């Protein structure tokens, strides 16, 4: 992600609100928590990355409908990885740690805001079960998930904007 593209926003708040709105609206329109987070940032940064988008596909509904880790959280971590992740295995452990430090902030934020990292605990249902899934979505579940996706995307946006501000000051 080219953080210099953030200059089109007048401030951090405008950027974060734009990201949150895009993420919420995209989830309601198209579903796929992890991919929605990815596509939101690809759109904001005016990038095409079909491989990254496709790689996020199996993470919907808690890692392929298993109810495990929230796809929005995974998507947020993937976006941070595009900025802070190591670029080659030759970077070794220092390269790994460079990407882990900011990612841990997102996990900590998520852990303090939601009852679990797992989709099944957050949603209170098993989305792999068609009847339970239908009941969840008919009772506003999509909007609940869209809110979480917007929240995670907004937090990642705050981190990216802060990184952008640091790069301008350097």
Backbone torsions as a table, in degrees:
resi	resn	phi	psi	omega
1	UNK	NA	129.7	178.8
2	UNK	-89.0	98.9	-176.3
3	UNK	-61.3	-21.3	178.2
4	UNK	-61.2	-21.8	178.7
5	UNK	-66.8	-13.7	179.9
6	UNK	-73.1	-8.6	179.6
7	UNK	-63.8	-16.9	178.5
8	UNK	-71.4	-13.3	178.1
9	UNK	-95.5	141.7	-178.3
10	UNK	-72.2	-27.7	178.9
11	UNK	-163.7	177.7	-177.6
12	UNK	-59.5	-44.6	-177.7
13	UNK	-59.4	-45.1	-179.6
14	UNK	-61.4	-43.0	179.1
15	UNK	-63.1	-49.8	-177.3
16	UNK	-61.6	-44.1	179.9
17	UNK	-64.7	-38.6	177.3
18	UNK	-62.6	-46.3	179.8
19	UNK	-61.3	-46.6	-178.2
20	UNK	-62.0	-43.6	179.9
21	UNK	-65.3	-45.6	178.8
22	UNK	-58.9	-45.9	-177.5
23	UNK	-63.9	-46.3	179.5
24	UNK	-59.6	-52.5	-177.4
25	UNK	-61.8	-39.5	-179.0
26	UNK	-66.9	-40.1	178.5
27	UNK	-63.4	-44.6	180.0
28	UNK	-62.3	-37.5	-177.4
29	UNK	-79.4	-31.3	-168.8
30	UNK	-135.0	-12.4	-179.5
31	UNK	65.1	170.8	176.2
32	UNK	96.7	71.6	-170.5
33	UNK	-44.8	-54.2	-176.4
34	UNK	-64.8	-45.8	179.9
35	UNK	-65.0	-33.7	178.5
36	UNK	-64.0	-43.8	177.2
37	UNK	-60.3	-47.4	-179.6
38	UNK	-59.3	-51.0	-175.9
39	UNK	-65.5	-34.7	177.2
40	UNK	-56.5	-48.4	-178.3
41	UNK	-73.5	-34.3	175.1
42	UNK	-60.7	-41.8	179.1
43	UNK	-65.3	-47.0	-178.8
44	UNK	-60.5	-40.4	-178.6
45	UNK	-91.1	8.1	176.0
46	UNK	52.9	51.5	-179.6
47	UNK	-122.8	150.8	168.8
48	UNK	-111.1	130.1	176.0
49	UNK	-151.9	79.6	-177.4
50	UNK	-58.5	-37.4	-177.9
51	UNK	-66.0	-43.4	178.2
52	UNK	-63.6	-45.1	178.6
53	UNK	-59.9	-47.7	-179.7
54	UNK	-64.6	-37.4	179.8
55	UNK	-62.8	-25.5	-179.6
56	UNK	-80.9	-11.7	-174.9
57	UNK	-55.8	-44.3	-176.0
58	UNK	-71.1	-5.0	-174.3
59	UNK	-92.1	5.5	178.8
60	UNK	-67.2	147.5	175.1
61	UNK	53.8	46.2	175.5
62	UNK	73.8	55.4	177.2
63	UNK	64.1	77.5	175.0
64	UNK	63.1	46.7	177.8
65	UNK	62.1	23.7	178.3
66	UNK	-91.2	-12.7	-179.1
67	UNK	83.0	6.7	-179.9
68	UNK	-79.5	-144.4	-172.0
69	UNK	-47.9	136.0	-180.0
70	UNK	-59.4	130.1	-179.6
71	UNK	-64.3	-32.2	177.6
72	UNK	-63.7	-41.9	177.9
73	UNK	-62.8	-45.7	179.2
74	UNK	-61.0	-43.8	178.2
75	UNK	-60.3	-41.9	177.1
76	UNK	-61.5	-41.5	178.7
77	UNK	-66.4	-38.4	178.3
78	UNK	-63.1	-41.0	178.5
79	UNK	-63.3	-45.5	177.2
80	UNK	-60.4	-35.7	177.6
81	UNK	-62.3	-30.0	178.6
82	UNK	-69.9	-20.0	179.5
83	UNK	-99.8	-43.5	-171.7
84	UNK	-109.8	-8.8	-174.7
85	UNK	-70.5	156.7	178.4
86	UNK	-70.2	148.4	-175.1
87	UNK	-96.5	-13.4	-178.2
88	UNK	-156.4	150.0	176.5
89	UNK	-63.6	-20.1	179.4
90	UNK	-68.0	-15.2	177.0
91	UNK	-74.1	-13.3	176.0
92	UNK	59.3	-155.9	-177.5
93	UNK	-61.7	-37.9	177.1
94	UNK	-57.3	-37.9	177.9
95	UNK	-65.9	-39.2	177.6
96	UNK	-64.5	-47.9	-176.6
97	UNK	-63.7	-32.0	177.9
98	UNK	-59.0	-38.4	179.6
99	UNK	-82.9	-26.5	-177.2
100	UNK	-73.6	-38.1	-175.4
101	UNK	-55.4	-53.5	179.1
102	UNK	-68.0	-32.0	-180.0
103	UNK	-65.2	-36.0	178.3
104	UNK	-62.5	-31.1	177.1
105	UNK	-63.3	-40.1	179.6
106	UNK	-67.7	-44.3	179.3
107	UNK	-61.9	-42.3	178.9
108	UNK	-63.5	-46.1	177.7
109	UNK	-56.3	-49.4	-178.2
110	UNK	-60.7	-43.5	-178.1
111	UNK	-63.5	-31.9	-180.0
112	UNK	-81.7	-20.7	-175.0
113	UNK	-96.3	-29.7	-174.4
114	UNK	-122.1	155.6	-174.1
115	UNK	-68.8	-14.1	-175.8
116	UNK	-164.3	167.2	170.6
117	UNK	-86.0	-11.3	-172.6
118	UNK	-94.8	135.1	-179.9
119	UNK	-54.2	-47.0	-175.3
120	UNK	-62.4	-33.6	178.9
121	UNK	-76.7	-37.0	-179.7
122	UNK	-69.8	-44.7	-178.0
123	UNK	-82.5	-23.7	-177.0
124	UNK	74.1	20.8	-178.6
125	UNK	-150.6	172.6	176.5
126	UNK	-106.7	101.3	-176.3
127	UNK	-70.1	-11.4	176.1
128	UNK	-77.3	-19.7	178.3
129	UNK	-87.2	113.7	-175.0
130	UNK	-54.9	-39.7	-179.3
131	UNK	-68.6	-43.6	179.2
132	UNK	-67.4	-38.4	178.4
133	UNK	-62.8	-46.9	179.2
134	UNK	-60.2	-43.4	179.1
135	UNK	-62.8	-42.9	179.5
136	UNK	-60.5	-48.8	-176.8
137	UNK	-71.9	-30.6	178.9
138	UNK	-72.1	-17.2	179.4
139	UNK	-104.6	26.4	175.7
140	UNK	89.5	14.8	-178.7
141	UNK	-62.0	-36.2	-179.5
142	UNK	-62.9	-42.4	178.9
143	UNK	-66.6	-35.4	176.5
144	UNK	-62.1	-48.7	178.9
145	UNK	-63.8	-41.3	179.2
146	UNK	-60.4	-36.5	177.0
147	UNK	-64.8	-40.4	177.9
148	UNK	-66.8	-42.8	178.7
149	UNK	-61.1	-44.3	178.1
150	UNK	-63.6	-40.9	-179.4
151	UNK	-63.6	-49.9	179.7
152	UNK	-62.5	-44.9	179.1
153	UNK	-60.8	-40.1	178.0
154	UNK	-63.9	-40.8	179.0
155	UNK	-65.7	-42.9	177.0
156	UNK	-63.5	-39.7	177.5
157	UNK	-60.5	-41.4	176.7
158	UNK	-59.0	-44.9	-179.9
159	UNK	-63.4	-43.0	-179.7
160	UNK	-66.6	-39.1	179.0
161	UNK	-65.9	-39.4	176.9
162	UNK	-61.7	-39.5	177.5
163	UNK	-64.7	-40.7	176.8
164	UNK	-60.8	-45.3	178.7
165	UNK	-61.0	-41.5	178.0
166	UNK	-62.4	-41.2	-178.2
167	UNK	-67.2	-31.5	177.4
168	UNK	-70.1	-34.9	-178.0
169	UNK	-76.8	-21.2	-176.6
170	UNK	-74.8	NA	NA
